[in-house]
């Protein structure tokens, strides 16, 4: 099974949130989600947890993209712009440090207008196990 299919079908929470991996490359991954009414908080904008879910899914894809099972140790996110229903959010994850045990990543989430909505950094632990 391809990693993209594994993550898209295996991450039930992200699946129900409407987040989906669209691309995985060498040290790179993209995920996308369209903001719906189900994503809104009491203020009428996309809830931070929904945006975190999208960024975290892209992070999981880039972390495991080298074929070794990798787990997040720490993620930090900054919310920089609101998102509204109908906005298409794209999370672009990049590997900044390909350390054999403790790699480091950055995820940027933009809307369809190119505005930076949120930014995440992630520190991970890479195991010796293959992704199955």
TORPA-4810 file (N, C-alpha, C, O; in nm, 3 decimals):
<nodes>
NODE_1_0.085_-0.118_0.000_0.000_0.000_0.000_0.089_0.124_0.000_0.186_0.131_0.075_X
NODE_2_0.056_0.220_-0.081_0.131_0.344_-0.086_0.110_0.425_0.041_0.003_0.420_0.101_X
NODE_3_0.212_0.500_0.080_0.204_0.583_0.200_0.086_0.680_0.191_0.015_0.700_0.289_X
NODE_4_0.067_0.739_0.075_-0.042_0.836_0.057_-0.177_0.770_0.086_-0.260_0.828_0.156_X
NODE_5_-0.200_0.650_0.033_-0.325_0.578_0.058_-0.336_0.538_0.205_-0.443_0.547_0.266_X
NODE_6_-0.223_0.494_0.262_-0.220_0.453_0.402_-0.264_0.568_0.493_-0.347_0.550_0.582_X
NODE_7_-0.207_0.687_0.471_-0.241_0.803_0.554_-0.382_0.854_0.526_-0.455_0.887_0.619_X
NODE_8_-0.420_0.862_0.399_-0.552_0.914_0.366_-0.664_0.825_0.419_-0.769_0.876_0.459_X
NODE_9_-0.643_0.695_0.421_-0.746_0.604_0.469_-0.728_0.566_0.616_-0.825_0.529_0.682_X
NODE_10_-0.606_0.574_0.667_-0.579_0.530_0.802_-0.595_0.637_0.909_-0.618_0.604_1.025_X
NODE_11_-0.583_0.763_0.871_-0.600_0.871_0.968_-0.748_0.910_0.968_-0.790_1.001_0.897_X
NODE_12_-0.824_0.838_1.049_-0.970_0.853_1.049_-1.012_0.994_1.089_-1.106_1.049_1.032_X
NODE_13_-0.942_1.053_1.186_-0.977_1.188_1.229_-0.961_1.288_1.115_-1.051_1.368_1.089_X
NODE_14_-0.846_1.283_1.047_-0.822_1.374_0.934_-0.920_1.347_0.822_-0.968_1.441_0.757_X
NODE_15_-0.952_1.221_0.798_-1.048_1.185_0.694_-1.184_1.249_0.722_-1.246_1.306_0.632_X
NODE_16_-1.230_1.240_0.846_-1.359_1.300_0.883_-1.355_1.452_0.881_-1.458_1.517_0.865_X
NODE_17_-1.237_1.509_0.899_-1.222_1.654_0.893_-1.215_1.704_0.750_-1.223_1.825_0.726_X
NODE_18_-1.201_1.613_0.654_-1.193_1.652_0.514_-1.052_1.682_0.466_-1.035_1.734_0.356_X
NODE_19_-0.952_1.652_0.547_-0.812_1.674_0.509_-0.761_1.553_0.432_-0.790_1.439_0.468_X
NODE_20_-0.684_1.579_0.326_-0.636_1.470_0.243_-0.498_1.503_0.188_-0.471_1.615_0.145_X
NODE_21_-0.408_1.401_0.188_-0.277_1.414_0.126_-0.296_1.417_-0.024_-0.368_1.334_-0.080_X
NODE_22_-0.233_1.513_-0.091_-0.242_1.521_-0.236_-0.110_1.490_-0.306_-0.108_1.458_-0.424_X
NODE_23_0.001_1.500_-0.230_0.132_1.474_-0.292_0.234_1.442_-0.184_0.234_1.502_-0.077_X
NODE_24_0.321_1.345_-0.213_0.434_1.314_-0.127_0.557_1.301_-0.216_0.556_1.225_-0.314_X
NODE_25_0.663_1.373_-0.183_0.788_1.365_-0.257_0.903_1.347_-0.160_0.882_1.319_-0.042_X
NODE_26_1.023_1.362_-0.209_1.143_1.346_-0.127_1.156_1.468_-0.036_1.194_1.576_-0.082_X
NODE_27_1.126_1.452_0.093_1.134_1.561_0.188_1.026_1.666_0.170_1.044_1.782_0.207_X
NODE_28_0.913_1.625_0.114_0.808_1.720_0.075_0.672_1.651_0.078_0.662_1.534_0.042_X
NODE_29_0.568_1.723_0.120_0.432_1.669_0.113_0.332_1.784_0.107_0.357_1.893_0.158_X
NODE_30_0.219_1.757_0.043_0.108_1.852_0.035_-0.019_1.785_0.086_-0.043_1.667_0.059_X
NODE_31_-0.099_1.861_0.158_-0.231_1.816_0.200_-0.328_1.930_0.178_-0.289_2.047_0.177_X
NODE_32_-0.455_1.897_0.160_-0.555_1.999_0.129_-0.685_1.974_0.203_-0.721_1.861_0.233_X
NODE_33_-0.755_2.083_0.232_-0.884_2.076_0.299_-0.964_2.200_0.259_-0.911_2.311_0.256_X
NODE_34_-1.091_2.179_0.228_-1.181_2.291_0.203_-1.259_2.319_0.331_-1.322_2.230_0.387_X
NODE_35_-1.254_2.444_0.376_-1.323_2.482_0.499_-1.474_2.478_0.476_-1.526_2.537_0.381_X
NODE_36_-1.542_2.407_0.565_-1.688_2.398_0.557_-1.748_2.455_0.686_-1.676_2.495_0.777_X
NODE_37_-1.878_2.457_0.692_-1.947_2.502_0.812_-1.913_2.417_0.933_-1.920_2.465_1.046_X
NODE_38_-1.878_2.292_0.911_-1.841_2.202_1.021_-1.707_2.238_1.085_-1.677_2.190_1.194_X
NODE_39_-1.628_2.322_1.020_-1.496_2.360_1.071_-1.499_2.488_1.154_-1.396_2.528_1.208_X
NODE_40_-1.614_2.553_1.164_-1.619_2.687_1.224_-1.624_2.685_1.376_-1.682_2.595_1.437_X
NODE_41_-1.562_2.787_1.434_-1.571_2.806_1.579_-1.683_2.906_1.608_-1.754_2.948_1.516_X
NODE_42_-1.699_2.943_1.733_-1.808_3.034_1.772_-1.793_3.172_1.711_-1.891_3.246_1.702_X
NODE_43_-1.674_3.208_1.668_-1.651_3.337_1.604_-1.679_3.338_1.455_-1.668_3.442_1.390_X
NODE_44_-1.717_3.222_1.400_-1.752_3.214_1.258_-1.634_3.195_1.164_-1.649_3.210_1.043_X
NODE_45_-1.516_3.162_1.219_-1.399_3.136_1.136_-1.352_2.992_1.163_-1.396_2.928_1.259_X
NODE_46_-1.264_2.943_1.078_-1.216_2.806_1.091_-1.147_2.785_1.226_-1.059_2.862_1.264_X
NODE_47_-1.189_2.683_1.295_-1.136_2.649_1.427_-0.989_2.608_1.414_-0.952_2.539_1.319_X
NODE_48_-0.908_2.649_1.509_-0.764_2.620_1.504_-0.733_2.472_1.498_-0.636_2.432_1.433_X
NODE_49_-0.813_2.390_1.565_-0.790_2.246_1.563_-0.805_2.187_1.425_-0.736_2.090_1.391_X
NODE_50_-0.895_2.243_1.344_-0.912_2.195_1.207_-0.787_2.227_1.124_-0.741_2.144_1.046_X
NODE_51_-0.734_2.348_1.141_-0.613_2.384_1.068_-0.492_2.303_1.118_-0.406_2.266_1.039_X
NODE_52_-0.487_2.277_1.248_-0.380_2.194_1.303_-0.387_2.053_1.244_-0.284_1.994_1.211_X
NODE_53_-0.509_2.000_1.232_-0.526_1.866_1.175_-0.470_1.859_1.034_-0.401_1.764_0.999_X
NODE_54_-0.500_1.960_0.952_-0.449_1.964_0.815_-0.296_1.969_0.815_-0.231_1.892_0.745_X
NODE_55_-0.239_2.060_0.894_-0.093_2.073_0.900_-0.029_1.945_0.952_0.076_1.903_0.903_X
NODE_56_-0.091_1.883_1.051_-0.038_1.761_1.112_-0.041_1.644_1.013_0.049_1.559_1.015_X
NODE_57_-0.142_1.638_0.929_-0.149_1.533_0.827_-0.034_1.548_0.727_0.030_1.450_0.690_X
NODE_58_-0.009_1.671_0.683_0.103_1.696_0.591_0.235_1.663_0.660_0.327_1.608_0.598_X
NODE_59_0.244_1.696_0.788_0.364_1.665_0.865_0.386_1.514_0.872_0.499_1.467_0.854_X
NODE_60_0.280_1.437_0.898_0.292_1.291_0.903_0.341_1.236_0.769_0.420_1.142_0.766_X
NODE_61_0.292_1.294_0.660_0.332_1.246_0.527_0.480_1.270_0.500_0.550_1.180_0.455_X
NODE_62_0.526_1.391_0.528_0.667_1.420_0.501_0.758_1.342_0.598_0.866_1.298_0.559_X
NODE_63_0.714_1.326_0.723_0.796_1.253_0.821_0.816_1.108_0.781_0.925_1.053_0.798_X
NODE_64_0.713_1.045_0.728_0.719_0.903_0.694_0.755_0.879_0.548_0.762_0.764_0.503_X
NODE_65_0.776_0.986_0.475_0.803_0.976_0.332_0.932_0.905_0.294_0.949_0.864_0.180_X
NODE_66_1.023_0.890_0.388_1.149_0.820_0.359_1.138_0.670_0.385_1.236_0.596_0.372_X
NODE_67_1.016_0.626_0.424_0.993_0.483_0.439_1.019_0.428_0.578_0.995_0.310_0.603_X
NODE_68_1.067_0.511_0.669_1.090_0.468_0.806_0.981_0.527_0.895_0.948_0.646_0.884_X
NODE_69_0.926_0.443_0.983_0.821_0.488_1.073_0.873_0.600_1.162_0.971_0.582_1.234_X
NODE_70_0.807_0.716_1.156_0.853_0.835_1.226_0.735_0.896_1.301_0.625_0.907_1.249_X
NODE_71_0.761_0.935_1.426_0.657_0.990_1.513_0.692_1.133_1.552_0.808_1.169_1.569_X
NODE_72_0.590_1.213_1.565_0.607_1.351_1.608_0.643_1.355_1.756_0.580_1.289_1.839_X
NODE_73_0.745_1.434_1.789_0.782_1.458_1.928_0.724_1.590_1.978_0.683_1.602_2.094_X
NODE_74_0.722_1.688_1.888_0.676_1.821_1.926_0.631_1.896_1.802_0.695_1.889_1.698_X
NODE_75_0.520_1.965_1.815_0.471_2.051_1.707_0.431_2.185_1.766_0.367_2.192_1.871_X
NODE_76_0.470_2.291_1.698_0.434_2.426_1.739_0.368_2.494_1.620_0.420_2.490_1.509_X
NODE_77_0.253_2.555_1.644_0.179_2.619_1.536_0.148_2.763_1.572_0.119_2.795_1.687_X
NODE_78_0.154_2.849_1.472_0.114_2.989_1.487_0.002_3.016_1.387_0.016_2.988_1.268_X
NODE_79_-0.108_3.070_1.438_-0.222_3.104_1.353_-0.208_3.250_1.312_-0.206_3.338_1.397_X
NODE_80_-0.199_3.274_1.182_-0.163_3.406_1.131_-0.275_3.477_1.057_-0.273_3.599_1.044_X
NODE_81_-0.373_3.402_1.009_-0.482_3.460_0.931_-0.603_3.370_0.947_-0.589_3.249_0.961_X
NODE_82_-0.722_3.428_0.944_-0.842_3.345_0.957_-0.874_3.275_0.824_-0.824_3.314_0.718_X
NODE_83_-0.956_3.173_0.833_-1.007_3.103_0.714_-1.158_3.095_0.728_-1.211_3.077_0.837_X
NODE_84_-1.226_3.109_0.615_-1.372_3.114_0.611_-1.427_2.998_0.530_-1.353_2.935_0.455_X
NODE_85_-1.557_2.968_0.545_-1.616_2.860_0.465_-1.591_2.883_0.316_-1.607_2.993_0.264_X
NODE_86_-1.553_2.776_0.248_-1.521_2.782_0.105_-1.374_2.801_0.077_-1.328_2.773_-0.034_X
NODE_87_-1.297_2.848_0.177_-1.153_2.862_0.156_-1.091_2.723_0.137_-1.124_2.629_0.209_X
NODE_88_-1.003_2.713_0.040_-0.928_2.590_0.016_-0.790_2.610_0.076_-0.712_2.695_0.032_X
NODE_89_-0.761_2.530_0.179_-0.634_2.540_0.249_-0.539_2.432_0.201_-0.577_2.315_0.189_X
NODE_90_-0.416_2.471_0.173_-0.313_2.377_0.130_-0.197_2.384_0.228_-0.140_2.491_0.251_X
NODE_91_-0.163_2.269_0.284_-0.050_2.258_0.376_0.069_2.202_0.300_0.062_2.093_0.243_X
NODE_92_0.178_2.277_0.300_0.301_2.235_0.234_0.405_2.205_0.341_0.446_2.295_0.415_X
NODE_93_0.446_2.080_0.349_0.541_2.036_0.450_0.677_2.010_0.386_0.686_1.950_0.279_X
NODE_94_0.780_2.058_0.452_0.917_2.039_0.403_1.008_1.990_0.516_0.997_2.032_0.631_X
NODE_95_1.096_1.901_0.477_1.197_1.853_0.571_1.312_1.953_0.570_1.374_1.978_0.466_X
NODE_96_1.341_2.011_0.686_1.450_2.108_0.697_1.580_2.043_0.740_1.689_2.089_0.706_X
NODE_97_1.569_1.934_0.818_1.688_1.861_0.864_1.659_1.712_0.858_1.572_1.662_0.930_X
NODE_98_1.732_1.642_0.774_1.714_1.497_0.758_1.811_1.425_0.852_1.903_1.357_0.807_X
NODE_99_1.790_1.440_0.980_1.872_1.371_1.080_1.826_1.226_1.087_1.707_1.198_1.073_X
NODE_100_1.918_1.133_1.109_1.883_0.991_1.109_1.789_0.953_1.223_1.720_0.851_1.212_X
NODE_101_1.784_1.028_1.331_1.695_0.996_1.445_1.597_1.109_1.478_1.481_1.082_1.509_X
NODE_102_1.643_1.234_1.473_1.560_1.347_1.516_1.551_1.450_1.401_1.618_1.553_1.405_X
NODE_103_1.470_1.421_1.299_1.455_1.516_1.188_1.366_1.634_1.228_1.294_1.629_1.327_X
NODE_104_1.374_1.740_1.149_1.303_1.865_1.178_1.230_1.912_1.053_1.281_1.901_0.942_X
NODE_105_1.107_1.964_1.072_1.018_1.996_0.960_0.952_2.131_0.977_0.945_2.186_1.088_X
NODE_106_0.903_2.184_0.865_0.822_2.306_0.864_0.701_2.283_0.775_0.711_2.223_0.668_X
NODE_107_0.586_2.330_0.821_0.462_2.324_0.743_0.405_2.464_0.733_0.392_2.534_0.833_X
NODE_108_0.372_2.504_0.611_0.304_2.632_0.589_0.168_2.602_0.527_0.158_2.524_0.432_X
NODE_109_0.066_2.666_0.580_-0.070_2.649_0.528_-0.113_2.781_0.465_-0.114_2.886_0.530_X
NODE_110_-0.147_2.774_0.337_-0.194_2.891_0.261_-0.338_2.869_0.216_-0.382_2.755_0.199_X
NODE_111_-0.409_2.978_0.196_-0.542_2.968_0.134_-0.527_2.983_-0.017_-0.417_2.998_-0.069_X
NODE_112_-0.640_2.978_-0.086_-0.638_2.982_-0.233_-0.590_3.117_-0.287_-0.560_3.128_-0.406_X
NODE_113_-0.583_3.219_-0.203_-0.533_3.351_-0.244_-0.383_3.365_-0.216_-0.325_3.470_-0.242_X
NODE_114_-0.322_3.259_-0.163_-0.180_3.262_-0.134_-0.145_3.322_0.000_-0.027_3.340_0.031_X
NODE_115_-0.246_3.355_0.082_-0.222_3.413_0.214_-0.176_3.304_0.311_-0.234_3.195_0.314_X
NODE_116_-0.074_3.333_0.389_-0.025_3.239_0.489_-0.123_3.238_0.606_-0.139_3.339_0.675_X
NODE_117_-0.188_3.125_0.627_-0.292_3.112_0.730_-0.230_3.068_0.862_-0.265_3.121_0.968_X
NODE_118_-0.140_2.971_0.856_-0.071_2.927_0.978_0.061_2.861_0.939_0.082_2.820_0.824_X
NODE_119_0.150_2.853_1.038_0.281_2.793_1.016_0.312_2.702_1.134_0.288_2.737_1.249_X
NODE_120_0.366_2.585_1.104_0.397_2.485_1.205_0.541_2.440_1.189_0.592_2.431_1.077_X
NODE_121_0.606_2.411_1.301_0.734_2.341_1.298_0.716_2.211_1.375_0.633_2.202_1.466_X
NODE_122_0.793_2.112_1.337_0.781_1.982_1.402_0.914_1.912_1.418_0.998_1.912_1.328_X
NODE_123_0.931_1.854_1.533_1.047_1.773_1.565_0.999_1.630_1.577_0.892_1.605_1.633_X
NODE_124_1.074_1.535_1.524_1.025_1.397_1.518_1.129_1.297_1.565_1.247_1.330_1.583_X
NODE_125_1.082_1.175_1.585_1.169_1.062_1.618_1.153_0.957_1.509_1.044_0.905_1.488_X
NODE_126_1.263_0.926_1.439_1.262_0.828_1.330_1.309_0.694_1.385_1.417_0.684_1.442_X
NODE_127_1.224_0.591_1.367_1.257_0.457_1.413_1.333_0.380_1.305_1.354_0.431_1.195_X
NODE_128_1.372_0.258_1.337_1.436_0.170_1.239_1.333_0.084_1.166_1.369_0.006_1.077_X
NODE_129_1.207_0.097_1.200_1.101_0.017_1.140_1.057_0.078_1.007_1.052_0.200_0.992_X
NODE_130_1.025_-0.008_0.912_0.972_0.039_0.785_0.824_0.070_0.798_0.752_0.006_0.875_X
NODE_131_0.780_0.171_0.723_0.637_0.203_0.716_0.570_0.092_0.638_0.613_0.057_0.528_X
NODE_132_0.464_0.034_0.696_0.395_-0.075_0.626_0.257_-0.033_0.583_0.184_-0.113_0.523_X
</nodes>
